[in-house]
Amino acid sequence: MENSKLKAFIPHLYLVWSDDLLNQKEVVTLQEFIVSQQWLTAEEKKLLLS
């Protein structure tokens, strides 16, 4: 992850993945959170969602 802005998401992603099993609601919540971040470009959002 070269983009330093995206590195801010590492703790959030770790917390989500440390749960080991995401249910559909958790996945949707994470997606909505990423999409709502106006300081991210469309390409950065796409990368995070992938």
mmJSON file of the N, C-alpha and C atoms, coordinates in Angstrom:
{"data_MODEL":{"atom_site":{
"group_PDB":["ATOM","ATOM","ATOM","ATOM","ATOM","ATOM","ATOM","ATOM","ATOM","ATOM","ATOM","ATOM","ATOM","ATOM","ATOM","ATOM","ATOM","ATOM","ATOM","ATOM","ATOM","ATOM","ATOM","ATOM","ATOM","ATOM","ATOM","ATOM","ATOM","ATOM","ATOM","ATOM","ATOM","ATOM","ATOM","ATOM","ATOM","ATOM","ATOM","ATOM","ATOM","ATOM","ATOM","ATOM","ATOM","ATOM","ATOM","ATOM","ATOM","ATOM","ATOM","ATOM","ATOM","ATOM","ATOM","ATOM","ATOM","ATOM","ATOM","ATOM","ATOM","ATOM","ATOM","ATOM","ATOM","ATOM","ATOM","ATOM","ATOM","ATOM","ATOM","ATOM","ATOM","ATOM","ATOM","ATOM","ATOM","ATOM","ATOM","ATOM","ATOM","ATOM","ATOM","ATOM","ATOM","ATOM","ATOM","ATOM","ATOM","ATOM","ATOM","ATOM","ATOM","ATOM","ATOM","ATOM","ATOM","ATOM","ATOM","ATOM","ATOM","ATOM","ATOM","ATOM","ATOM","ATOM","ATOM","ATOM","ATOM","ATOM","ATOM","ATOM","ATOM","ATOM","ATOM","ATOM","ATOM","ATOM","ATOM","ATOM","ATOM","ATOM","ATOM","ATOM","ATOM","ATOM","ATOM","ATOM","ATOM","ATOM","ATOM","ATOM","ATOM","ATOM","ATOM","ATOM","ATOM","ATOM","ATOM","ATOM","ATOM","ATOM","ATOM","ATOM","ATOM","ATOM","ATOM","ATOM","ATOM","ATOM"],
"id":[1,2,3,4,5,6,7,8,9,10,11,12,13,14,15,16,17,18,19,20,21,22,23,24,25,26,27,28,29,30,31,32,33,34,35,36,37,38,39,40,41,42,43,44,45,46,47,48,49,50,51,52,53,54,55,56,57,58,59,60,61,62,63,64,65,66,67,68,69,70,71,72,73,74,75,76,77,78,79,80,81,82,83,84,85,86,87,88,89,90,91,92,93,94,95,96,97,98,99,100,101,102,103,104,105,106,107,108,109,110,111,112,113,114,115,116,117,118,119,120,121,122,123,124,125,126,127,128,129,130,131,132,133,134,135,136,137,138,139,140,141,142,143,144,145,146,147,148,149,150],
"type_symbol":["N","C","C","N","C","C","N","C","C","N","C","C","N","C","C","N","C","C","N","C","C","N","C","C","N","C","C","N","C","C","N","C","C","N","C","C","N","C","C","N","C","C","N","C","C","N","C","C","N","C","C","N","C","C","N","C","C","N","C","C","N","C","C","N","C","C","N","C","C","N","C","C","N","C","C","N","C","C","N","C","C","N","C","C","N","C","C","N","C","C","N","C","C","N","C","C","N","C","C","N","C","C","N","C","C","N","C","C","N","C","C","N","C","C","N","C","C","N","C","C","N","C","C","N","C","C","N","C","C","N","C","C","N","C","C","N","C","C","N","C","C","N","C","C","N","C","C","N","C","C"],
"label_atom_id":["N","CA","C","N","CA","C","N","CA","C","N","CA","C","N","CA","C","N","CA","C","N","CA","C","N","CA","C","N","CA","C","N","CA","C","N","CA","C","N","CA","C","N","CA","C","N","CA","C","N","CA","C","N","CA","C","N","CA","C","N","CA","C","N","CA","C","N","CA","C","N","CA","C","N","CA","C","N","CA","C","N","CA","C","N","CA","C","N","CA","C","N","CA","C","N","CA","C","N","CA","C","N","CA","C","N","CA","C","N","CA","C","N","CA","C","N","CA","C","N","CA","C","N","CA","C","N","CA","C","N","CA","C","N","CA","C","N","CA","C","N","CA","C","N","CA","C","N","CA","C","N","CA","C","N","CA","C","N","CA","C","N","CA","C","N","CA","C","N","CA","C","N","CA","C"],
"label_alt_id":[null,null,null,null,null,null,null,null,null,null,null,null,null,null,null,null,null,null,null,null,null,null,null,null,null,null,null,null,null,null,null,null,null,null,null,null,null,null,null,null,null,null,null,null,null,null,null,null,null,null,null,null,null,null,null,null,null,null,null,null,null,null,null,null,null,null,null,null,null,null,null,null,null,null,null,null,null,null,null,null,null,null,null,null,null,null,null,null,null,null,null,null,null,null,null,null,null,null,null,null,null,null,null,null,null,null,null,null,null,null,null,null,null,null,null,null,null,null,null,null,null,null,null,null,null,null,null,null,null,null,null,null,null,null,null,null,null,null,null,null,null,null,null,null,null,null,null,null,null,null],
"label_comp_id":["MET","MET","MET","GLU","GLU","GLU","ASN","ASN","ASN","SER","SER","SER","LYS","LYS","LYS","LEU","LEU","LEU","LYS","LYS","LYS","ALA","ALA","ALA","PHE","PHE","PHE","ILE","ILE","ILE","PRO","PRO","PRO","HIS","HIS","HIS","LEU","LEU","LEU","TYR","TYR","TYR","LEU","LEU","LEU","VAL","VAL","VAL","TRP","TRP","TRP","SER","SER","SER","ASP","ASP","ASP","ASP","ASP","ASP","LEU","LEU","LEU","LEU","LEU","LEU","ASN","ASN","ASN","GLN","GLN","GLN","LYS","LYS","LYS","GLU","GLU","GLU","VAL","VAL","VAL","VAL","VAL","VAL","THR","THR","THR","LEU","LEU","LEU","GLN","GLN","GLN","GLU","GLU","GLU","PHE","PHE","PHE","ILE","ILE","ILE","VAL","VAL","VAL","SER","SER","SER","GLN","GLN","GLN","GLN","GLN","GLN","TRP","TRP","TRP","LEU","LEU","LEU","THR","THR","THR","ALA","ALA","ALA","GLU","GLU","GLU","GLU","GLU","GLU","LYS","LYS","LYS","LYS","LYS","LYS","LEU","LEU","LEU","LEU","LEU","LEU","LEU","LEU","LEU","SER","SER","SER"],
"label_asym_id":["A","A","A","A","A","A","A","A","A","A","A","A","A","A","A","A","A","A","A","A","A","A","A","A","A","A","A","A","A","A","A","A","A","A","A","A","A","A","A","A","A","A","A","A","A","A","A","A","A","A","A","A","A","A","A","A","A","A","A","A","A","A","A","A","A","A","A","A","A","A","A","A","A","A","A","A","A","A","A","A","A","A","A","A","A","A","A","A","A","A","A","A","A","A","A","A","A","A","A","A","A","A","A","A","A","A","A","A","A","A","A","A","A","A","A","A","A","A","A","A","A","A","A","A","A","A","A","A","A","A","A","A","A","A","A","A","A","A","A","A","A","A","A","A","A","A","A","A","A","A"],
"label_entity_id":["1","1","1","1","1","1","1","1","1","1","1","1","1","1","1","1","1","1","1","1","1","1","1","1","1","1","1","1","1","1","1","1","1","1","1","1","1","1","1","1","1","1","1","1","1","1","1","1","1","1","1","1","1","1","1","1","1","1","1","1","1","1","1","1","1","1","1","1","1","1","1","1","1","1","1","1","1","1","1","1","1","1","1","1","1","1","1","1","1","1","1","1","1","1","1","1","1","1","1","1","1","1","1","1","1","1","1","1","1","1","1","1","1","1","1","1","1","1","1","1","1","1","1","1","1","1","1","1","1","1","1","1","1","1","1","1","1","1","1","1","1","1","1","1","1","1","1","1","1","1"],
"label_seq_id":[1,1,1,2,2,2,3,3,3,4,4,4,5,5,5,6,6,6,7,7,7,8,8,8,9,9,9,10,10,10,11,11,11,12,12,12,13,13,13,14,14,14,15,15,15,16,16,16,17,17,17,18,18,18,19,19,19,20,20,20,21,21,21,22,22,22,23,23,23,24,24,24,25,25,25,26,26,26,27,27,27,28,28,28,29,29,29,30,30,30,31,31,31,32,32,32,33,33,33,34,34,34,35,35,35,36,36,36,37,37,37,38,38,38,39,39,39,40,40,40,41,41,41,42,42,42,43,43,43,44,44,44,45,45,45,46,46,46,47,47,47,48,48,48,49,49,49,50,50,50],
"pdbx_PDB_ins_code":[null,null,null,null,null,null,null,null,null,null,null,null,null,null,null,null,null,null,null,null,null,null,null,null,null,null,null,null,null,null,null,null,null,null,null,null,null,null,null,null,null,null,null,null,null,null,null,null,null,null,null,null,null,null,null,null,null,null,null,null,null,null,null,null,null,null,null,null,null,null,null,null,null,null,null,null,null,null,null,null,null,null,null,null,null,null,null,null,null,null,null,null,null,null,null,null,null,null,null,null,null,null,null,null,null,null,null,null,null,null,null,null,null,null,null,null,null,null,null,null,null,null,null,null,null,null,null,null,null,null,null,null,null,null,null,null,null,null,null,null,null,null,null,null,null,null,null,null,null,null],
"Cartn_x":[0.857,0.0,0.905,1.127,2.022,1.4,0.114,-0.571,-0.683,-0.077,-0.075,-1.477,-2.364,-3.742,-4.428,-4.156,-4.806,-4.263,-3.062,-2.488,-3.302,-4.072,-4.932,-6.0,-6.285,-7.307,-6.773,-5.478,-4.908,-5.475,-5.54,-6.126,-7.585,-8.356,-9.765,-9.889,-9.09,-9.144,-8.678,-7.675,-7.21,-8.319,-9.014,-10.097,-11.193,-11.513,-12.556,-12.113,-10.891,-10.425,-10.068,-9.717,-9.346,-10.545,-11.732,-12.957,-13.026,-12.283,-12.141,-13.325,-14.489,-15.638,-16.554,-16.723,-17.58,-18.956,-19.973,-21.31,-21.639,-22.724,-23.074,-23.259,-23.841,-24.06,-22.737,-21.757,-20.447,-19.758,-19.882,-19.292,-19.935,-21.247,-21.972,-21.592,-21.477,-21.106,-19.724,-18.782,-17.431,-17.443,-18.185,-18.278,-18.884,-19.927,-20.576,-19.636,-18.874,-17.915,-16.866,-16.321,-15.301,-15.879,-17.051,-17.676,-17.999,-18.301,-18.688,-17.513,-16.298,-15.121,-14.849,-15.205,-15.086,-13.647,-12.741,-11.344,-10.58,-11.24,-10.634,-11.078,-10.171,-10.534,-11.306,-11.936,-12.689,-11.76,-10.563,-9.615,-9.169,-8.968,-8.598,-9.723,-10.95,-12.101,-12.172,-11.951,-11.997,-10.94,-9.753,-8.68,-9.048,-9.569,-9.957,-11.095,-12.012,-13.151,-12.745,-11.635,-11.186,-10.562],
"Cartn_y":[-1.163,0.0,1.228,1.779,2.92,4.228,4.378,5.622,5.81,6.904,7.113,7.401,7.968,8.182,6.854,5.881,4.579,3.818,4.138,3.477,3.782,4.853,5.182,4.117,3.333,2.293,0.978,0.825,-0.437,-0.859,0.023,-0.423,-0.855,-0.16,-0.516,-1.877,-2.082,-3.36,-4.498,-4.242,-5.275,-5.676,-4.684,-4.99,-5.816,-5.465,-6.201,-7.629,-7.803,-9.135,-9.975,-9.347,-10.121,-10.884,-10.448,-11.138,-12.528,-12.739,-14.004,-14.356,-13.863,-14.184,-12.968,-12.439,-11.273,-11.71,-11.153,-11.43,-10.368,-10.548,-9.646,-8.212,-8.023,-6.674,-5.97,-6.688,-6.094,-5.69,-6.511,-6.2,-4.935,-4.864,-3.696,-2.441,-2.561,-1.418,-0.908,-1.803,-1.402,-0.74,-1.306,-0.719,0.681,0.849,2.158,3.171,2.735,3.617,4.103,3.197,3.565,4.511,4.187,5.016,6.418,6.539,7.842,8.774,8.279,9.106,10.028,11.28,12.232,12.638,12.391,12.763,11.732,10.622,9.604,9.785,9.513,9.556,8.291,8.306,7.136,5.926,6.152,5.046,4.488,5.347,4.878,4.068,4.513,3.756,2.395,2.368,1.114,0.15,0.654,-0.178,-0.732,0.093,-0.355,-1.373,-1.176,-2.1,-3.441,-3.45,-4.707,-5.605],
"Cartn_z":[0.0,0.0,0.0,-1.157,-1.322,-0.853,-0.998,-0.694,0.821,1.314,2.764,3.31,2.488,2.946,3.223,2.403,2.557,3.763,4.178,5.352,6.607,6.596,7.73,7.937,6.92,7.014,7.568,7.69,8.16,9.515,10.515,11.795,11.676,10.852,10.669,9.995,8.965,8.261,9.158,9.98,10.905,11.881,12.425,13.366,12.709,11.475,10.763,10.499,10.007,9.652,10.869,11.98,13.161,13.725,13.349,13.751,13.125,12.051,11.35,10.451,10.763,9.936,9.884,8.69,8.523,8.057,8.697,8.19,7.14,6.449,5.344,5.822,6.996,7.514,7.782,8.289,8.553,7.251,6.24,4.937,4.37,4.435,3.923,4.713,6.014,6.854,6.483,6.281,5.892,4.516,3.588,2.25,2.309,3.066,3.19,3.829,4.819,5.464,4.469,3.686,2.705,1.666,1.141,0.102,0.622,1.906,2.467,2.724,2.601,2.873,1.681,1.838,0.737,0.444,1.35,1.145,0.323,-0.02,-0.867,-2.31,-3.225,-4.64,-4.996,-6.156,-6.612,-6.757,-7.237,-7.405,-6.043,-5.073,-3.734,-3.107,-3.299,-2.777,-3.445,-4.746,-5.486,-4.953,-4.688,-4.155,-2.785,-1.91,-0.571,-0.633,-1.531,-1.643,-2.249,-2.948,-3.56,-2.514],
"occupancy":[1.0,1.0,1.0,1.0,1.0,1.0,1.0,1.0,1.0,1.0,1.0,1.0,1.0,1.0,1.0,1.0,1.0,1.0,1.0,1.0,1.0,1.0,1.0,1.0,1.0,1.0,1.0,1.0,1.0,1.0,1.0,1.0,1.0,1.0,1.0,1.0,1.0,1.0,1.0,1.0,1.0,1.0,1.0,1.0,1.0,1.0,1.0,1.0,1.0,1.0,1.0,1.0,1.0,1.0,1.0,1.0,1.0,1.0,1.0,1.0,1.0,1.0,1.0,1.0,1.0,1.0,1.0,1.0,1.0,1.0,1.0,1.0,1.0,1.0,1.0,1.0,1.0,1.0,1.0,1.0,1.0,1.0,1.0,1.0,1.0,1.0,1.0,1.0,1.0,1.0,1.0,1.0,1.0,1.0,1.0,1.0,1.0,1.0,1.0,1.0,1.0,1.0,1.0,1.0,1.0,1.0,1.0,1.0,1.0,1.0,1.0,1.0,1.0,1.0,1.0,1.0,1.0,1.0,1.0,1.0,1.0,1.0,1.0,1.0,1.0,1.0,1.0,1.0,1.0,1.0,1.0,1.0,1.0,1.0,1.0,1.0,1.0,1.0,1.0,1.0,1.0,1.0,1.0,1.0,1.0,1.0,1.0,1.0,1.0,1.0],
"B_iso_or_equiv":[0.0,0.0,0.0,0.0,0.0,0.0,0.0,0.0,0.0,0.0,0.0,0.0,0.0,0.0,0.0,0.0,0.0,0.0,0.0,0.0,0.0,0.0,0.0,0.0,0.0,0.0,0.0,0.0,0.0,0.0,0.0,0.0,0.0,0.0,0.0,0.0,0.0,0.0,0.0,0.0,0.0,0.0,0.0,0.0,0.0,0.0,0.0,0.0,0.0,0.0,0.0,0.0,0.0,0.0,0.0,0.0,0.0,0.0,0.0,0.0,0.0,0.0,0.0,0.0,0.0,0.0,0.0,0.0,0.0,0.0,0.0,0.0,0.0,0.0,0.0,0.0,0.0,0.0,0.0,0.0,0.0,0.0,0.0,0.0,0.0,0.0,0.0,0.0,0.0,0.0,0.0,0.0,0.0,0.0,0.0,0.0,0.0,0.0,0.0,0.0,0.0,0.0,0.0,0.0,0.0,0.0,0.0,0.0,0.0,0.0,0.0,0.0,0.0,0.0,0.0,0.0,0.0,0.0,0.0,0.0,0.0,0.0,0.0,0.0,0.0,0.0,0.0,0.0,0.0,0.0,0.0,0.0,0.0,0.0,0.0,0.0,0.0,0.0,0.0,0.0,0.0,0.0,0.0,0.0,0.0,0.0,0.0,0.0,0.0,0.0],
"pdbx_formal_charge":[null,null,null,null,null,null,null,null,null,null,null,null,null,null,null,null,null,null,null,null,null,null,null,null,null,null,null,null,null,null,null,null,null,null,null,null,null,null,null,null,null,null,null,null,null,null,null,null,null,null,null,null,null,null,null,null,null,null,null,null,null,null,null,null,null,null,null,null,null,null,null,null,null,null,null,null,null,null,null,null,null,null,null,null,null,null,null,null,null,null,null,null,null,null,null,null,null,null,null,null,null,null,null,null,null,null,null,null,null,null,null,null,null,null,null,null,null,null,null,null,null,null,null,null,null,null,null,null,null,null,null,null,null,null,null,null,null,null,null,null,null,null,null,null,null,null,null,null,null,null],
"auth_seq_id":[1,1,1,2,2,2,3,3,3,4,4,4,5,5,5,6,6,6,7,7,7,8,8,8,9,9,9,10,10,10,11,11,11,12,12,12,13,13,13,14,14,14,15,15,15,16,16,16,17,17,17,18,18,18,19,19,19,20,20,20,21,21,21,22,22,22,23,23,23,24,24,24,25,25,25,26,26,26,27,27,27,28,28,28,29,29,29,30,30,30,31,31,31,32,32,32,33,33,33,34,34,34,35,35,35,36,36,36,37,37,37,38,38,38,39,39,39,40,40,40,41,41,41,42,42,42,43,43,43,44,44,44,45,45,45,46,46,46,47,47,47,48,48,48,49,49,49,50,50,50],
"auth_comp_id":["MET","MET","MET","GLU","GLU","GLU","ASN","ASN","ASN","SER","SER","SER","LYS","LYS","LYS","LEU","LEU","LEU","LYS","LYS","LYS","ALA","ALA","ALA","PHE","PHE","PHE","ILE","ILE","ILE","PRO","PRO","PRO","HIS","HIS","HIS","LEU","LEU","LEU","TYR","TYR","TYR","LEU","LEU","LEU","VAL","VAL","VAL","TRP","TRP","TRP","SER","SER","SER","ASP","ASP","ASP","ASP","ASP","ASP","LEU","LEU","LEU","LEU","LEU","LEU","ASN","ASN","ASN","GLN","GLN","GLN","LYS","LYS","LYS","GLU","GLU","GLU","VAL","VAL","VAL","VAL","VAL","VAL","THR","THR","THR","LEU","LEU","LEU","GLN","GLN","GLN","GLU","GLU","GLU","PHE","PHE","PHE","ILE","ILE","ILE","VAL","VAL","VAL","SER","SER","SER","GLN","GLN","GLN","GLN","GLN","GLN","TRP","TRP","TRP","LEU","LEU","LEU","THR","THR","THR","ALA","ALA","ALA","GLU","GLU","GLU","GLU","GLU","GLU","LYS","LYS","LYS","LYS","LYS","LYS","LEU","LEU","LEU","LEU","LEU","LEU","LEU","LEU","LEU","SER","SER","SER"],
"auth_asym_id":["A","A","A","A","A","A","A","A","A","A","A","A","A","A","A","A","A","A","A","A","A","A","A","A","A","A","A","A","A","A","A","A","A","A","A","A","A","A","A","A","A","A","A","A","A","A","A","A","A","A","A","A","A","A","A","A","A","A","A","A","A","A","A","A","A","A","A","A","A","A","A","A","A","A","A","A","A","A","A","A","A","A","A","A","A","A","A","A","A","A","A","A","A","A","A","A","A","A","A","A","A","A","A","A","A","A","A","A","A","A","A","A","A","A","A","A","A","A","A","A","A","A","A","A","A","A","A","A","A","A","A","A","A","A","A","A","A","A","A","A","A","A","A","A","A","A","A","A","A","A"],
"auth_atom_id":["N","CA","C","N","CA","C","N","CA","C","N","CA","C","N","CA","C","N","CA","C","N","CA","C","N","CA","C","N","CA","C","N","CA","C","N","CA","C","N","CA","C","N","CA","C","N","CA","C","N","CA","C","N","CA","C","N","CA","C","N","CA","C","N","CA","C","N","CA","C","N","CA","C","N","CA","C","N","CA","C","N","CA","C","N","CA","C","N","CA","C","N","CA","C","N","CA","C","N","CA","C","N","CA","C","N","CA","C","N","CA","C","N","CA","C","N","CA","C","N","CA","C","N","CA","C","N","CA","C","N","CA","C","N","CA","C","N","CA","C","N","CA","C","N","CA","C","N","CA","C","N","CA","C","N","CA","C","N","CA","C","N","CA","C","N","CA","C","N","CA","C","N","CA","C"],
"pdbx_PDB_model_num":[1,1,1,1,1,1,1,1,1,1,1,1,1,1,1,1,1,1,1,1,1,1,1,1,1,1,1,1,1,1,1,1,1,1,1,1,1,1,1,1,1,1,1,1,1,1,1,1,1,1,1,1,1,1,1,1,1,1,1,1,1,1,1,1,1,1,1,1,1,1,1,1,1,1,1,1,1,1,1,1,1,1,1,1,1,1,1,1,1,1,1,1,1,1,1,1,1,1,1,1,1,1,1,1,1,1,1,1,1,1,1,1,1,1,1,1,1,1,1,1,1,1,1,1,1,1,1,1,1,1,1,1,1,1,1,1,1,1,1,1,1,1,1,1,1,1,1,1,1,1]
}}}
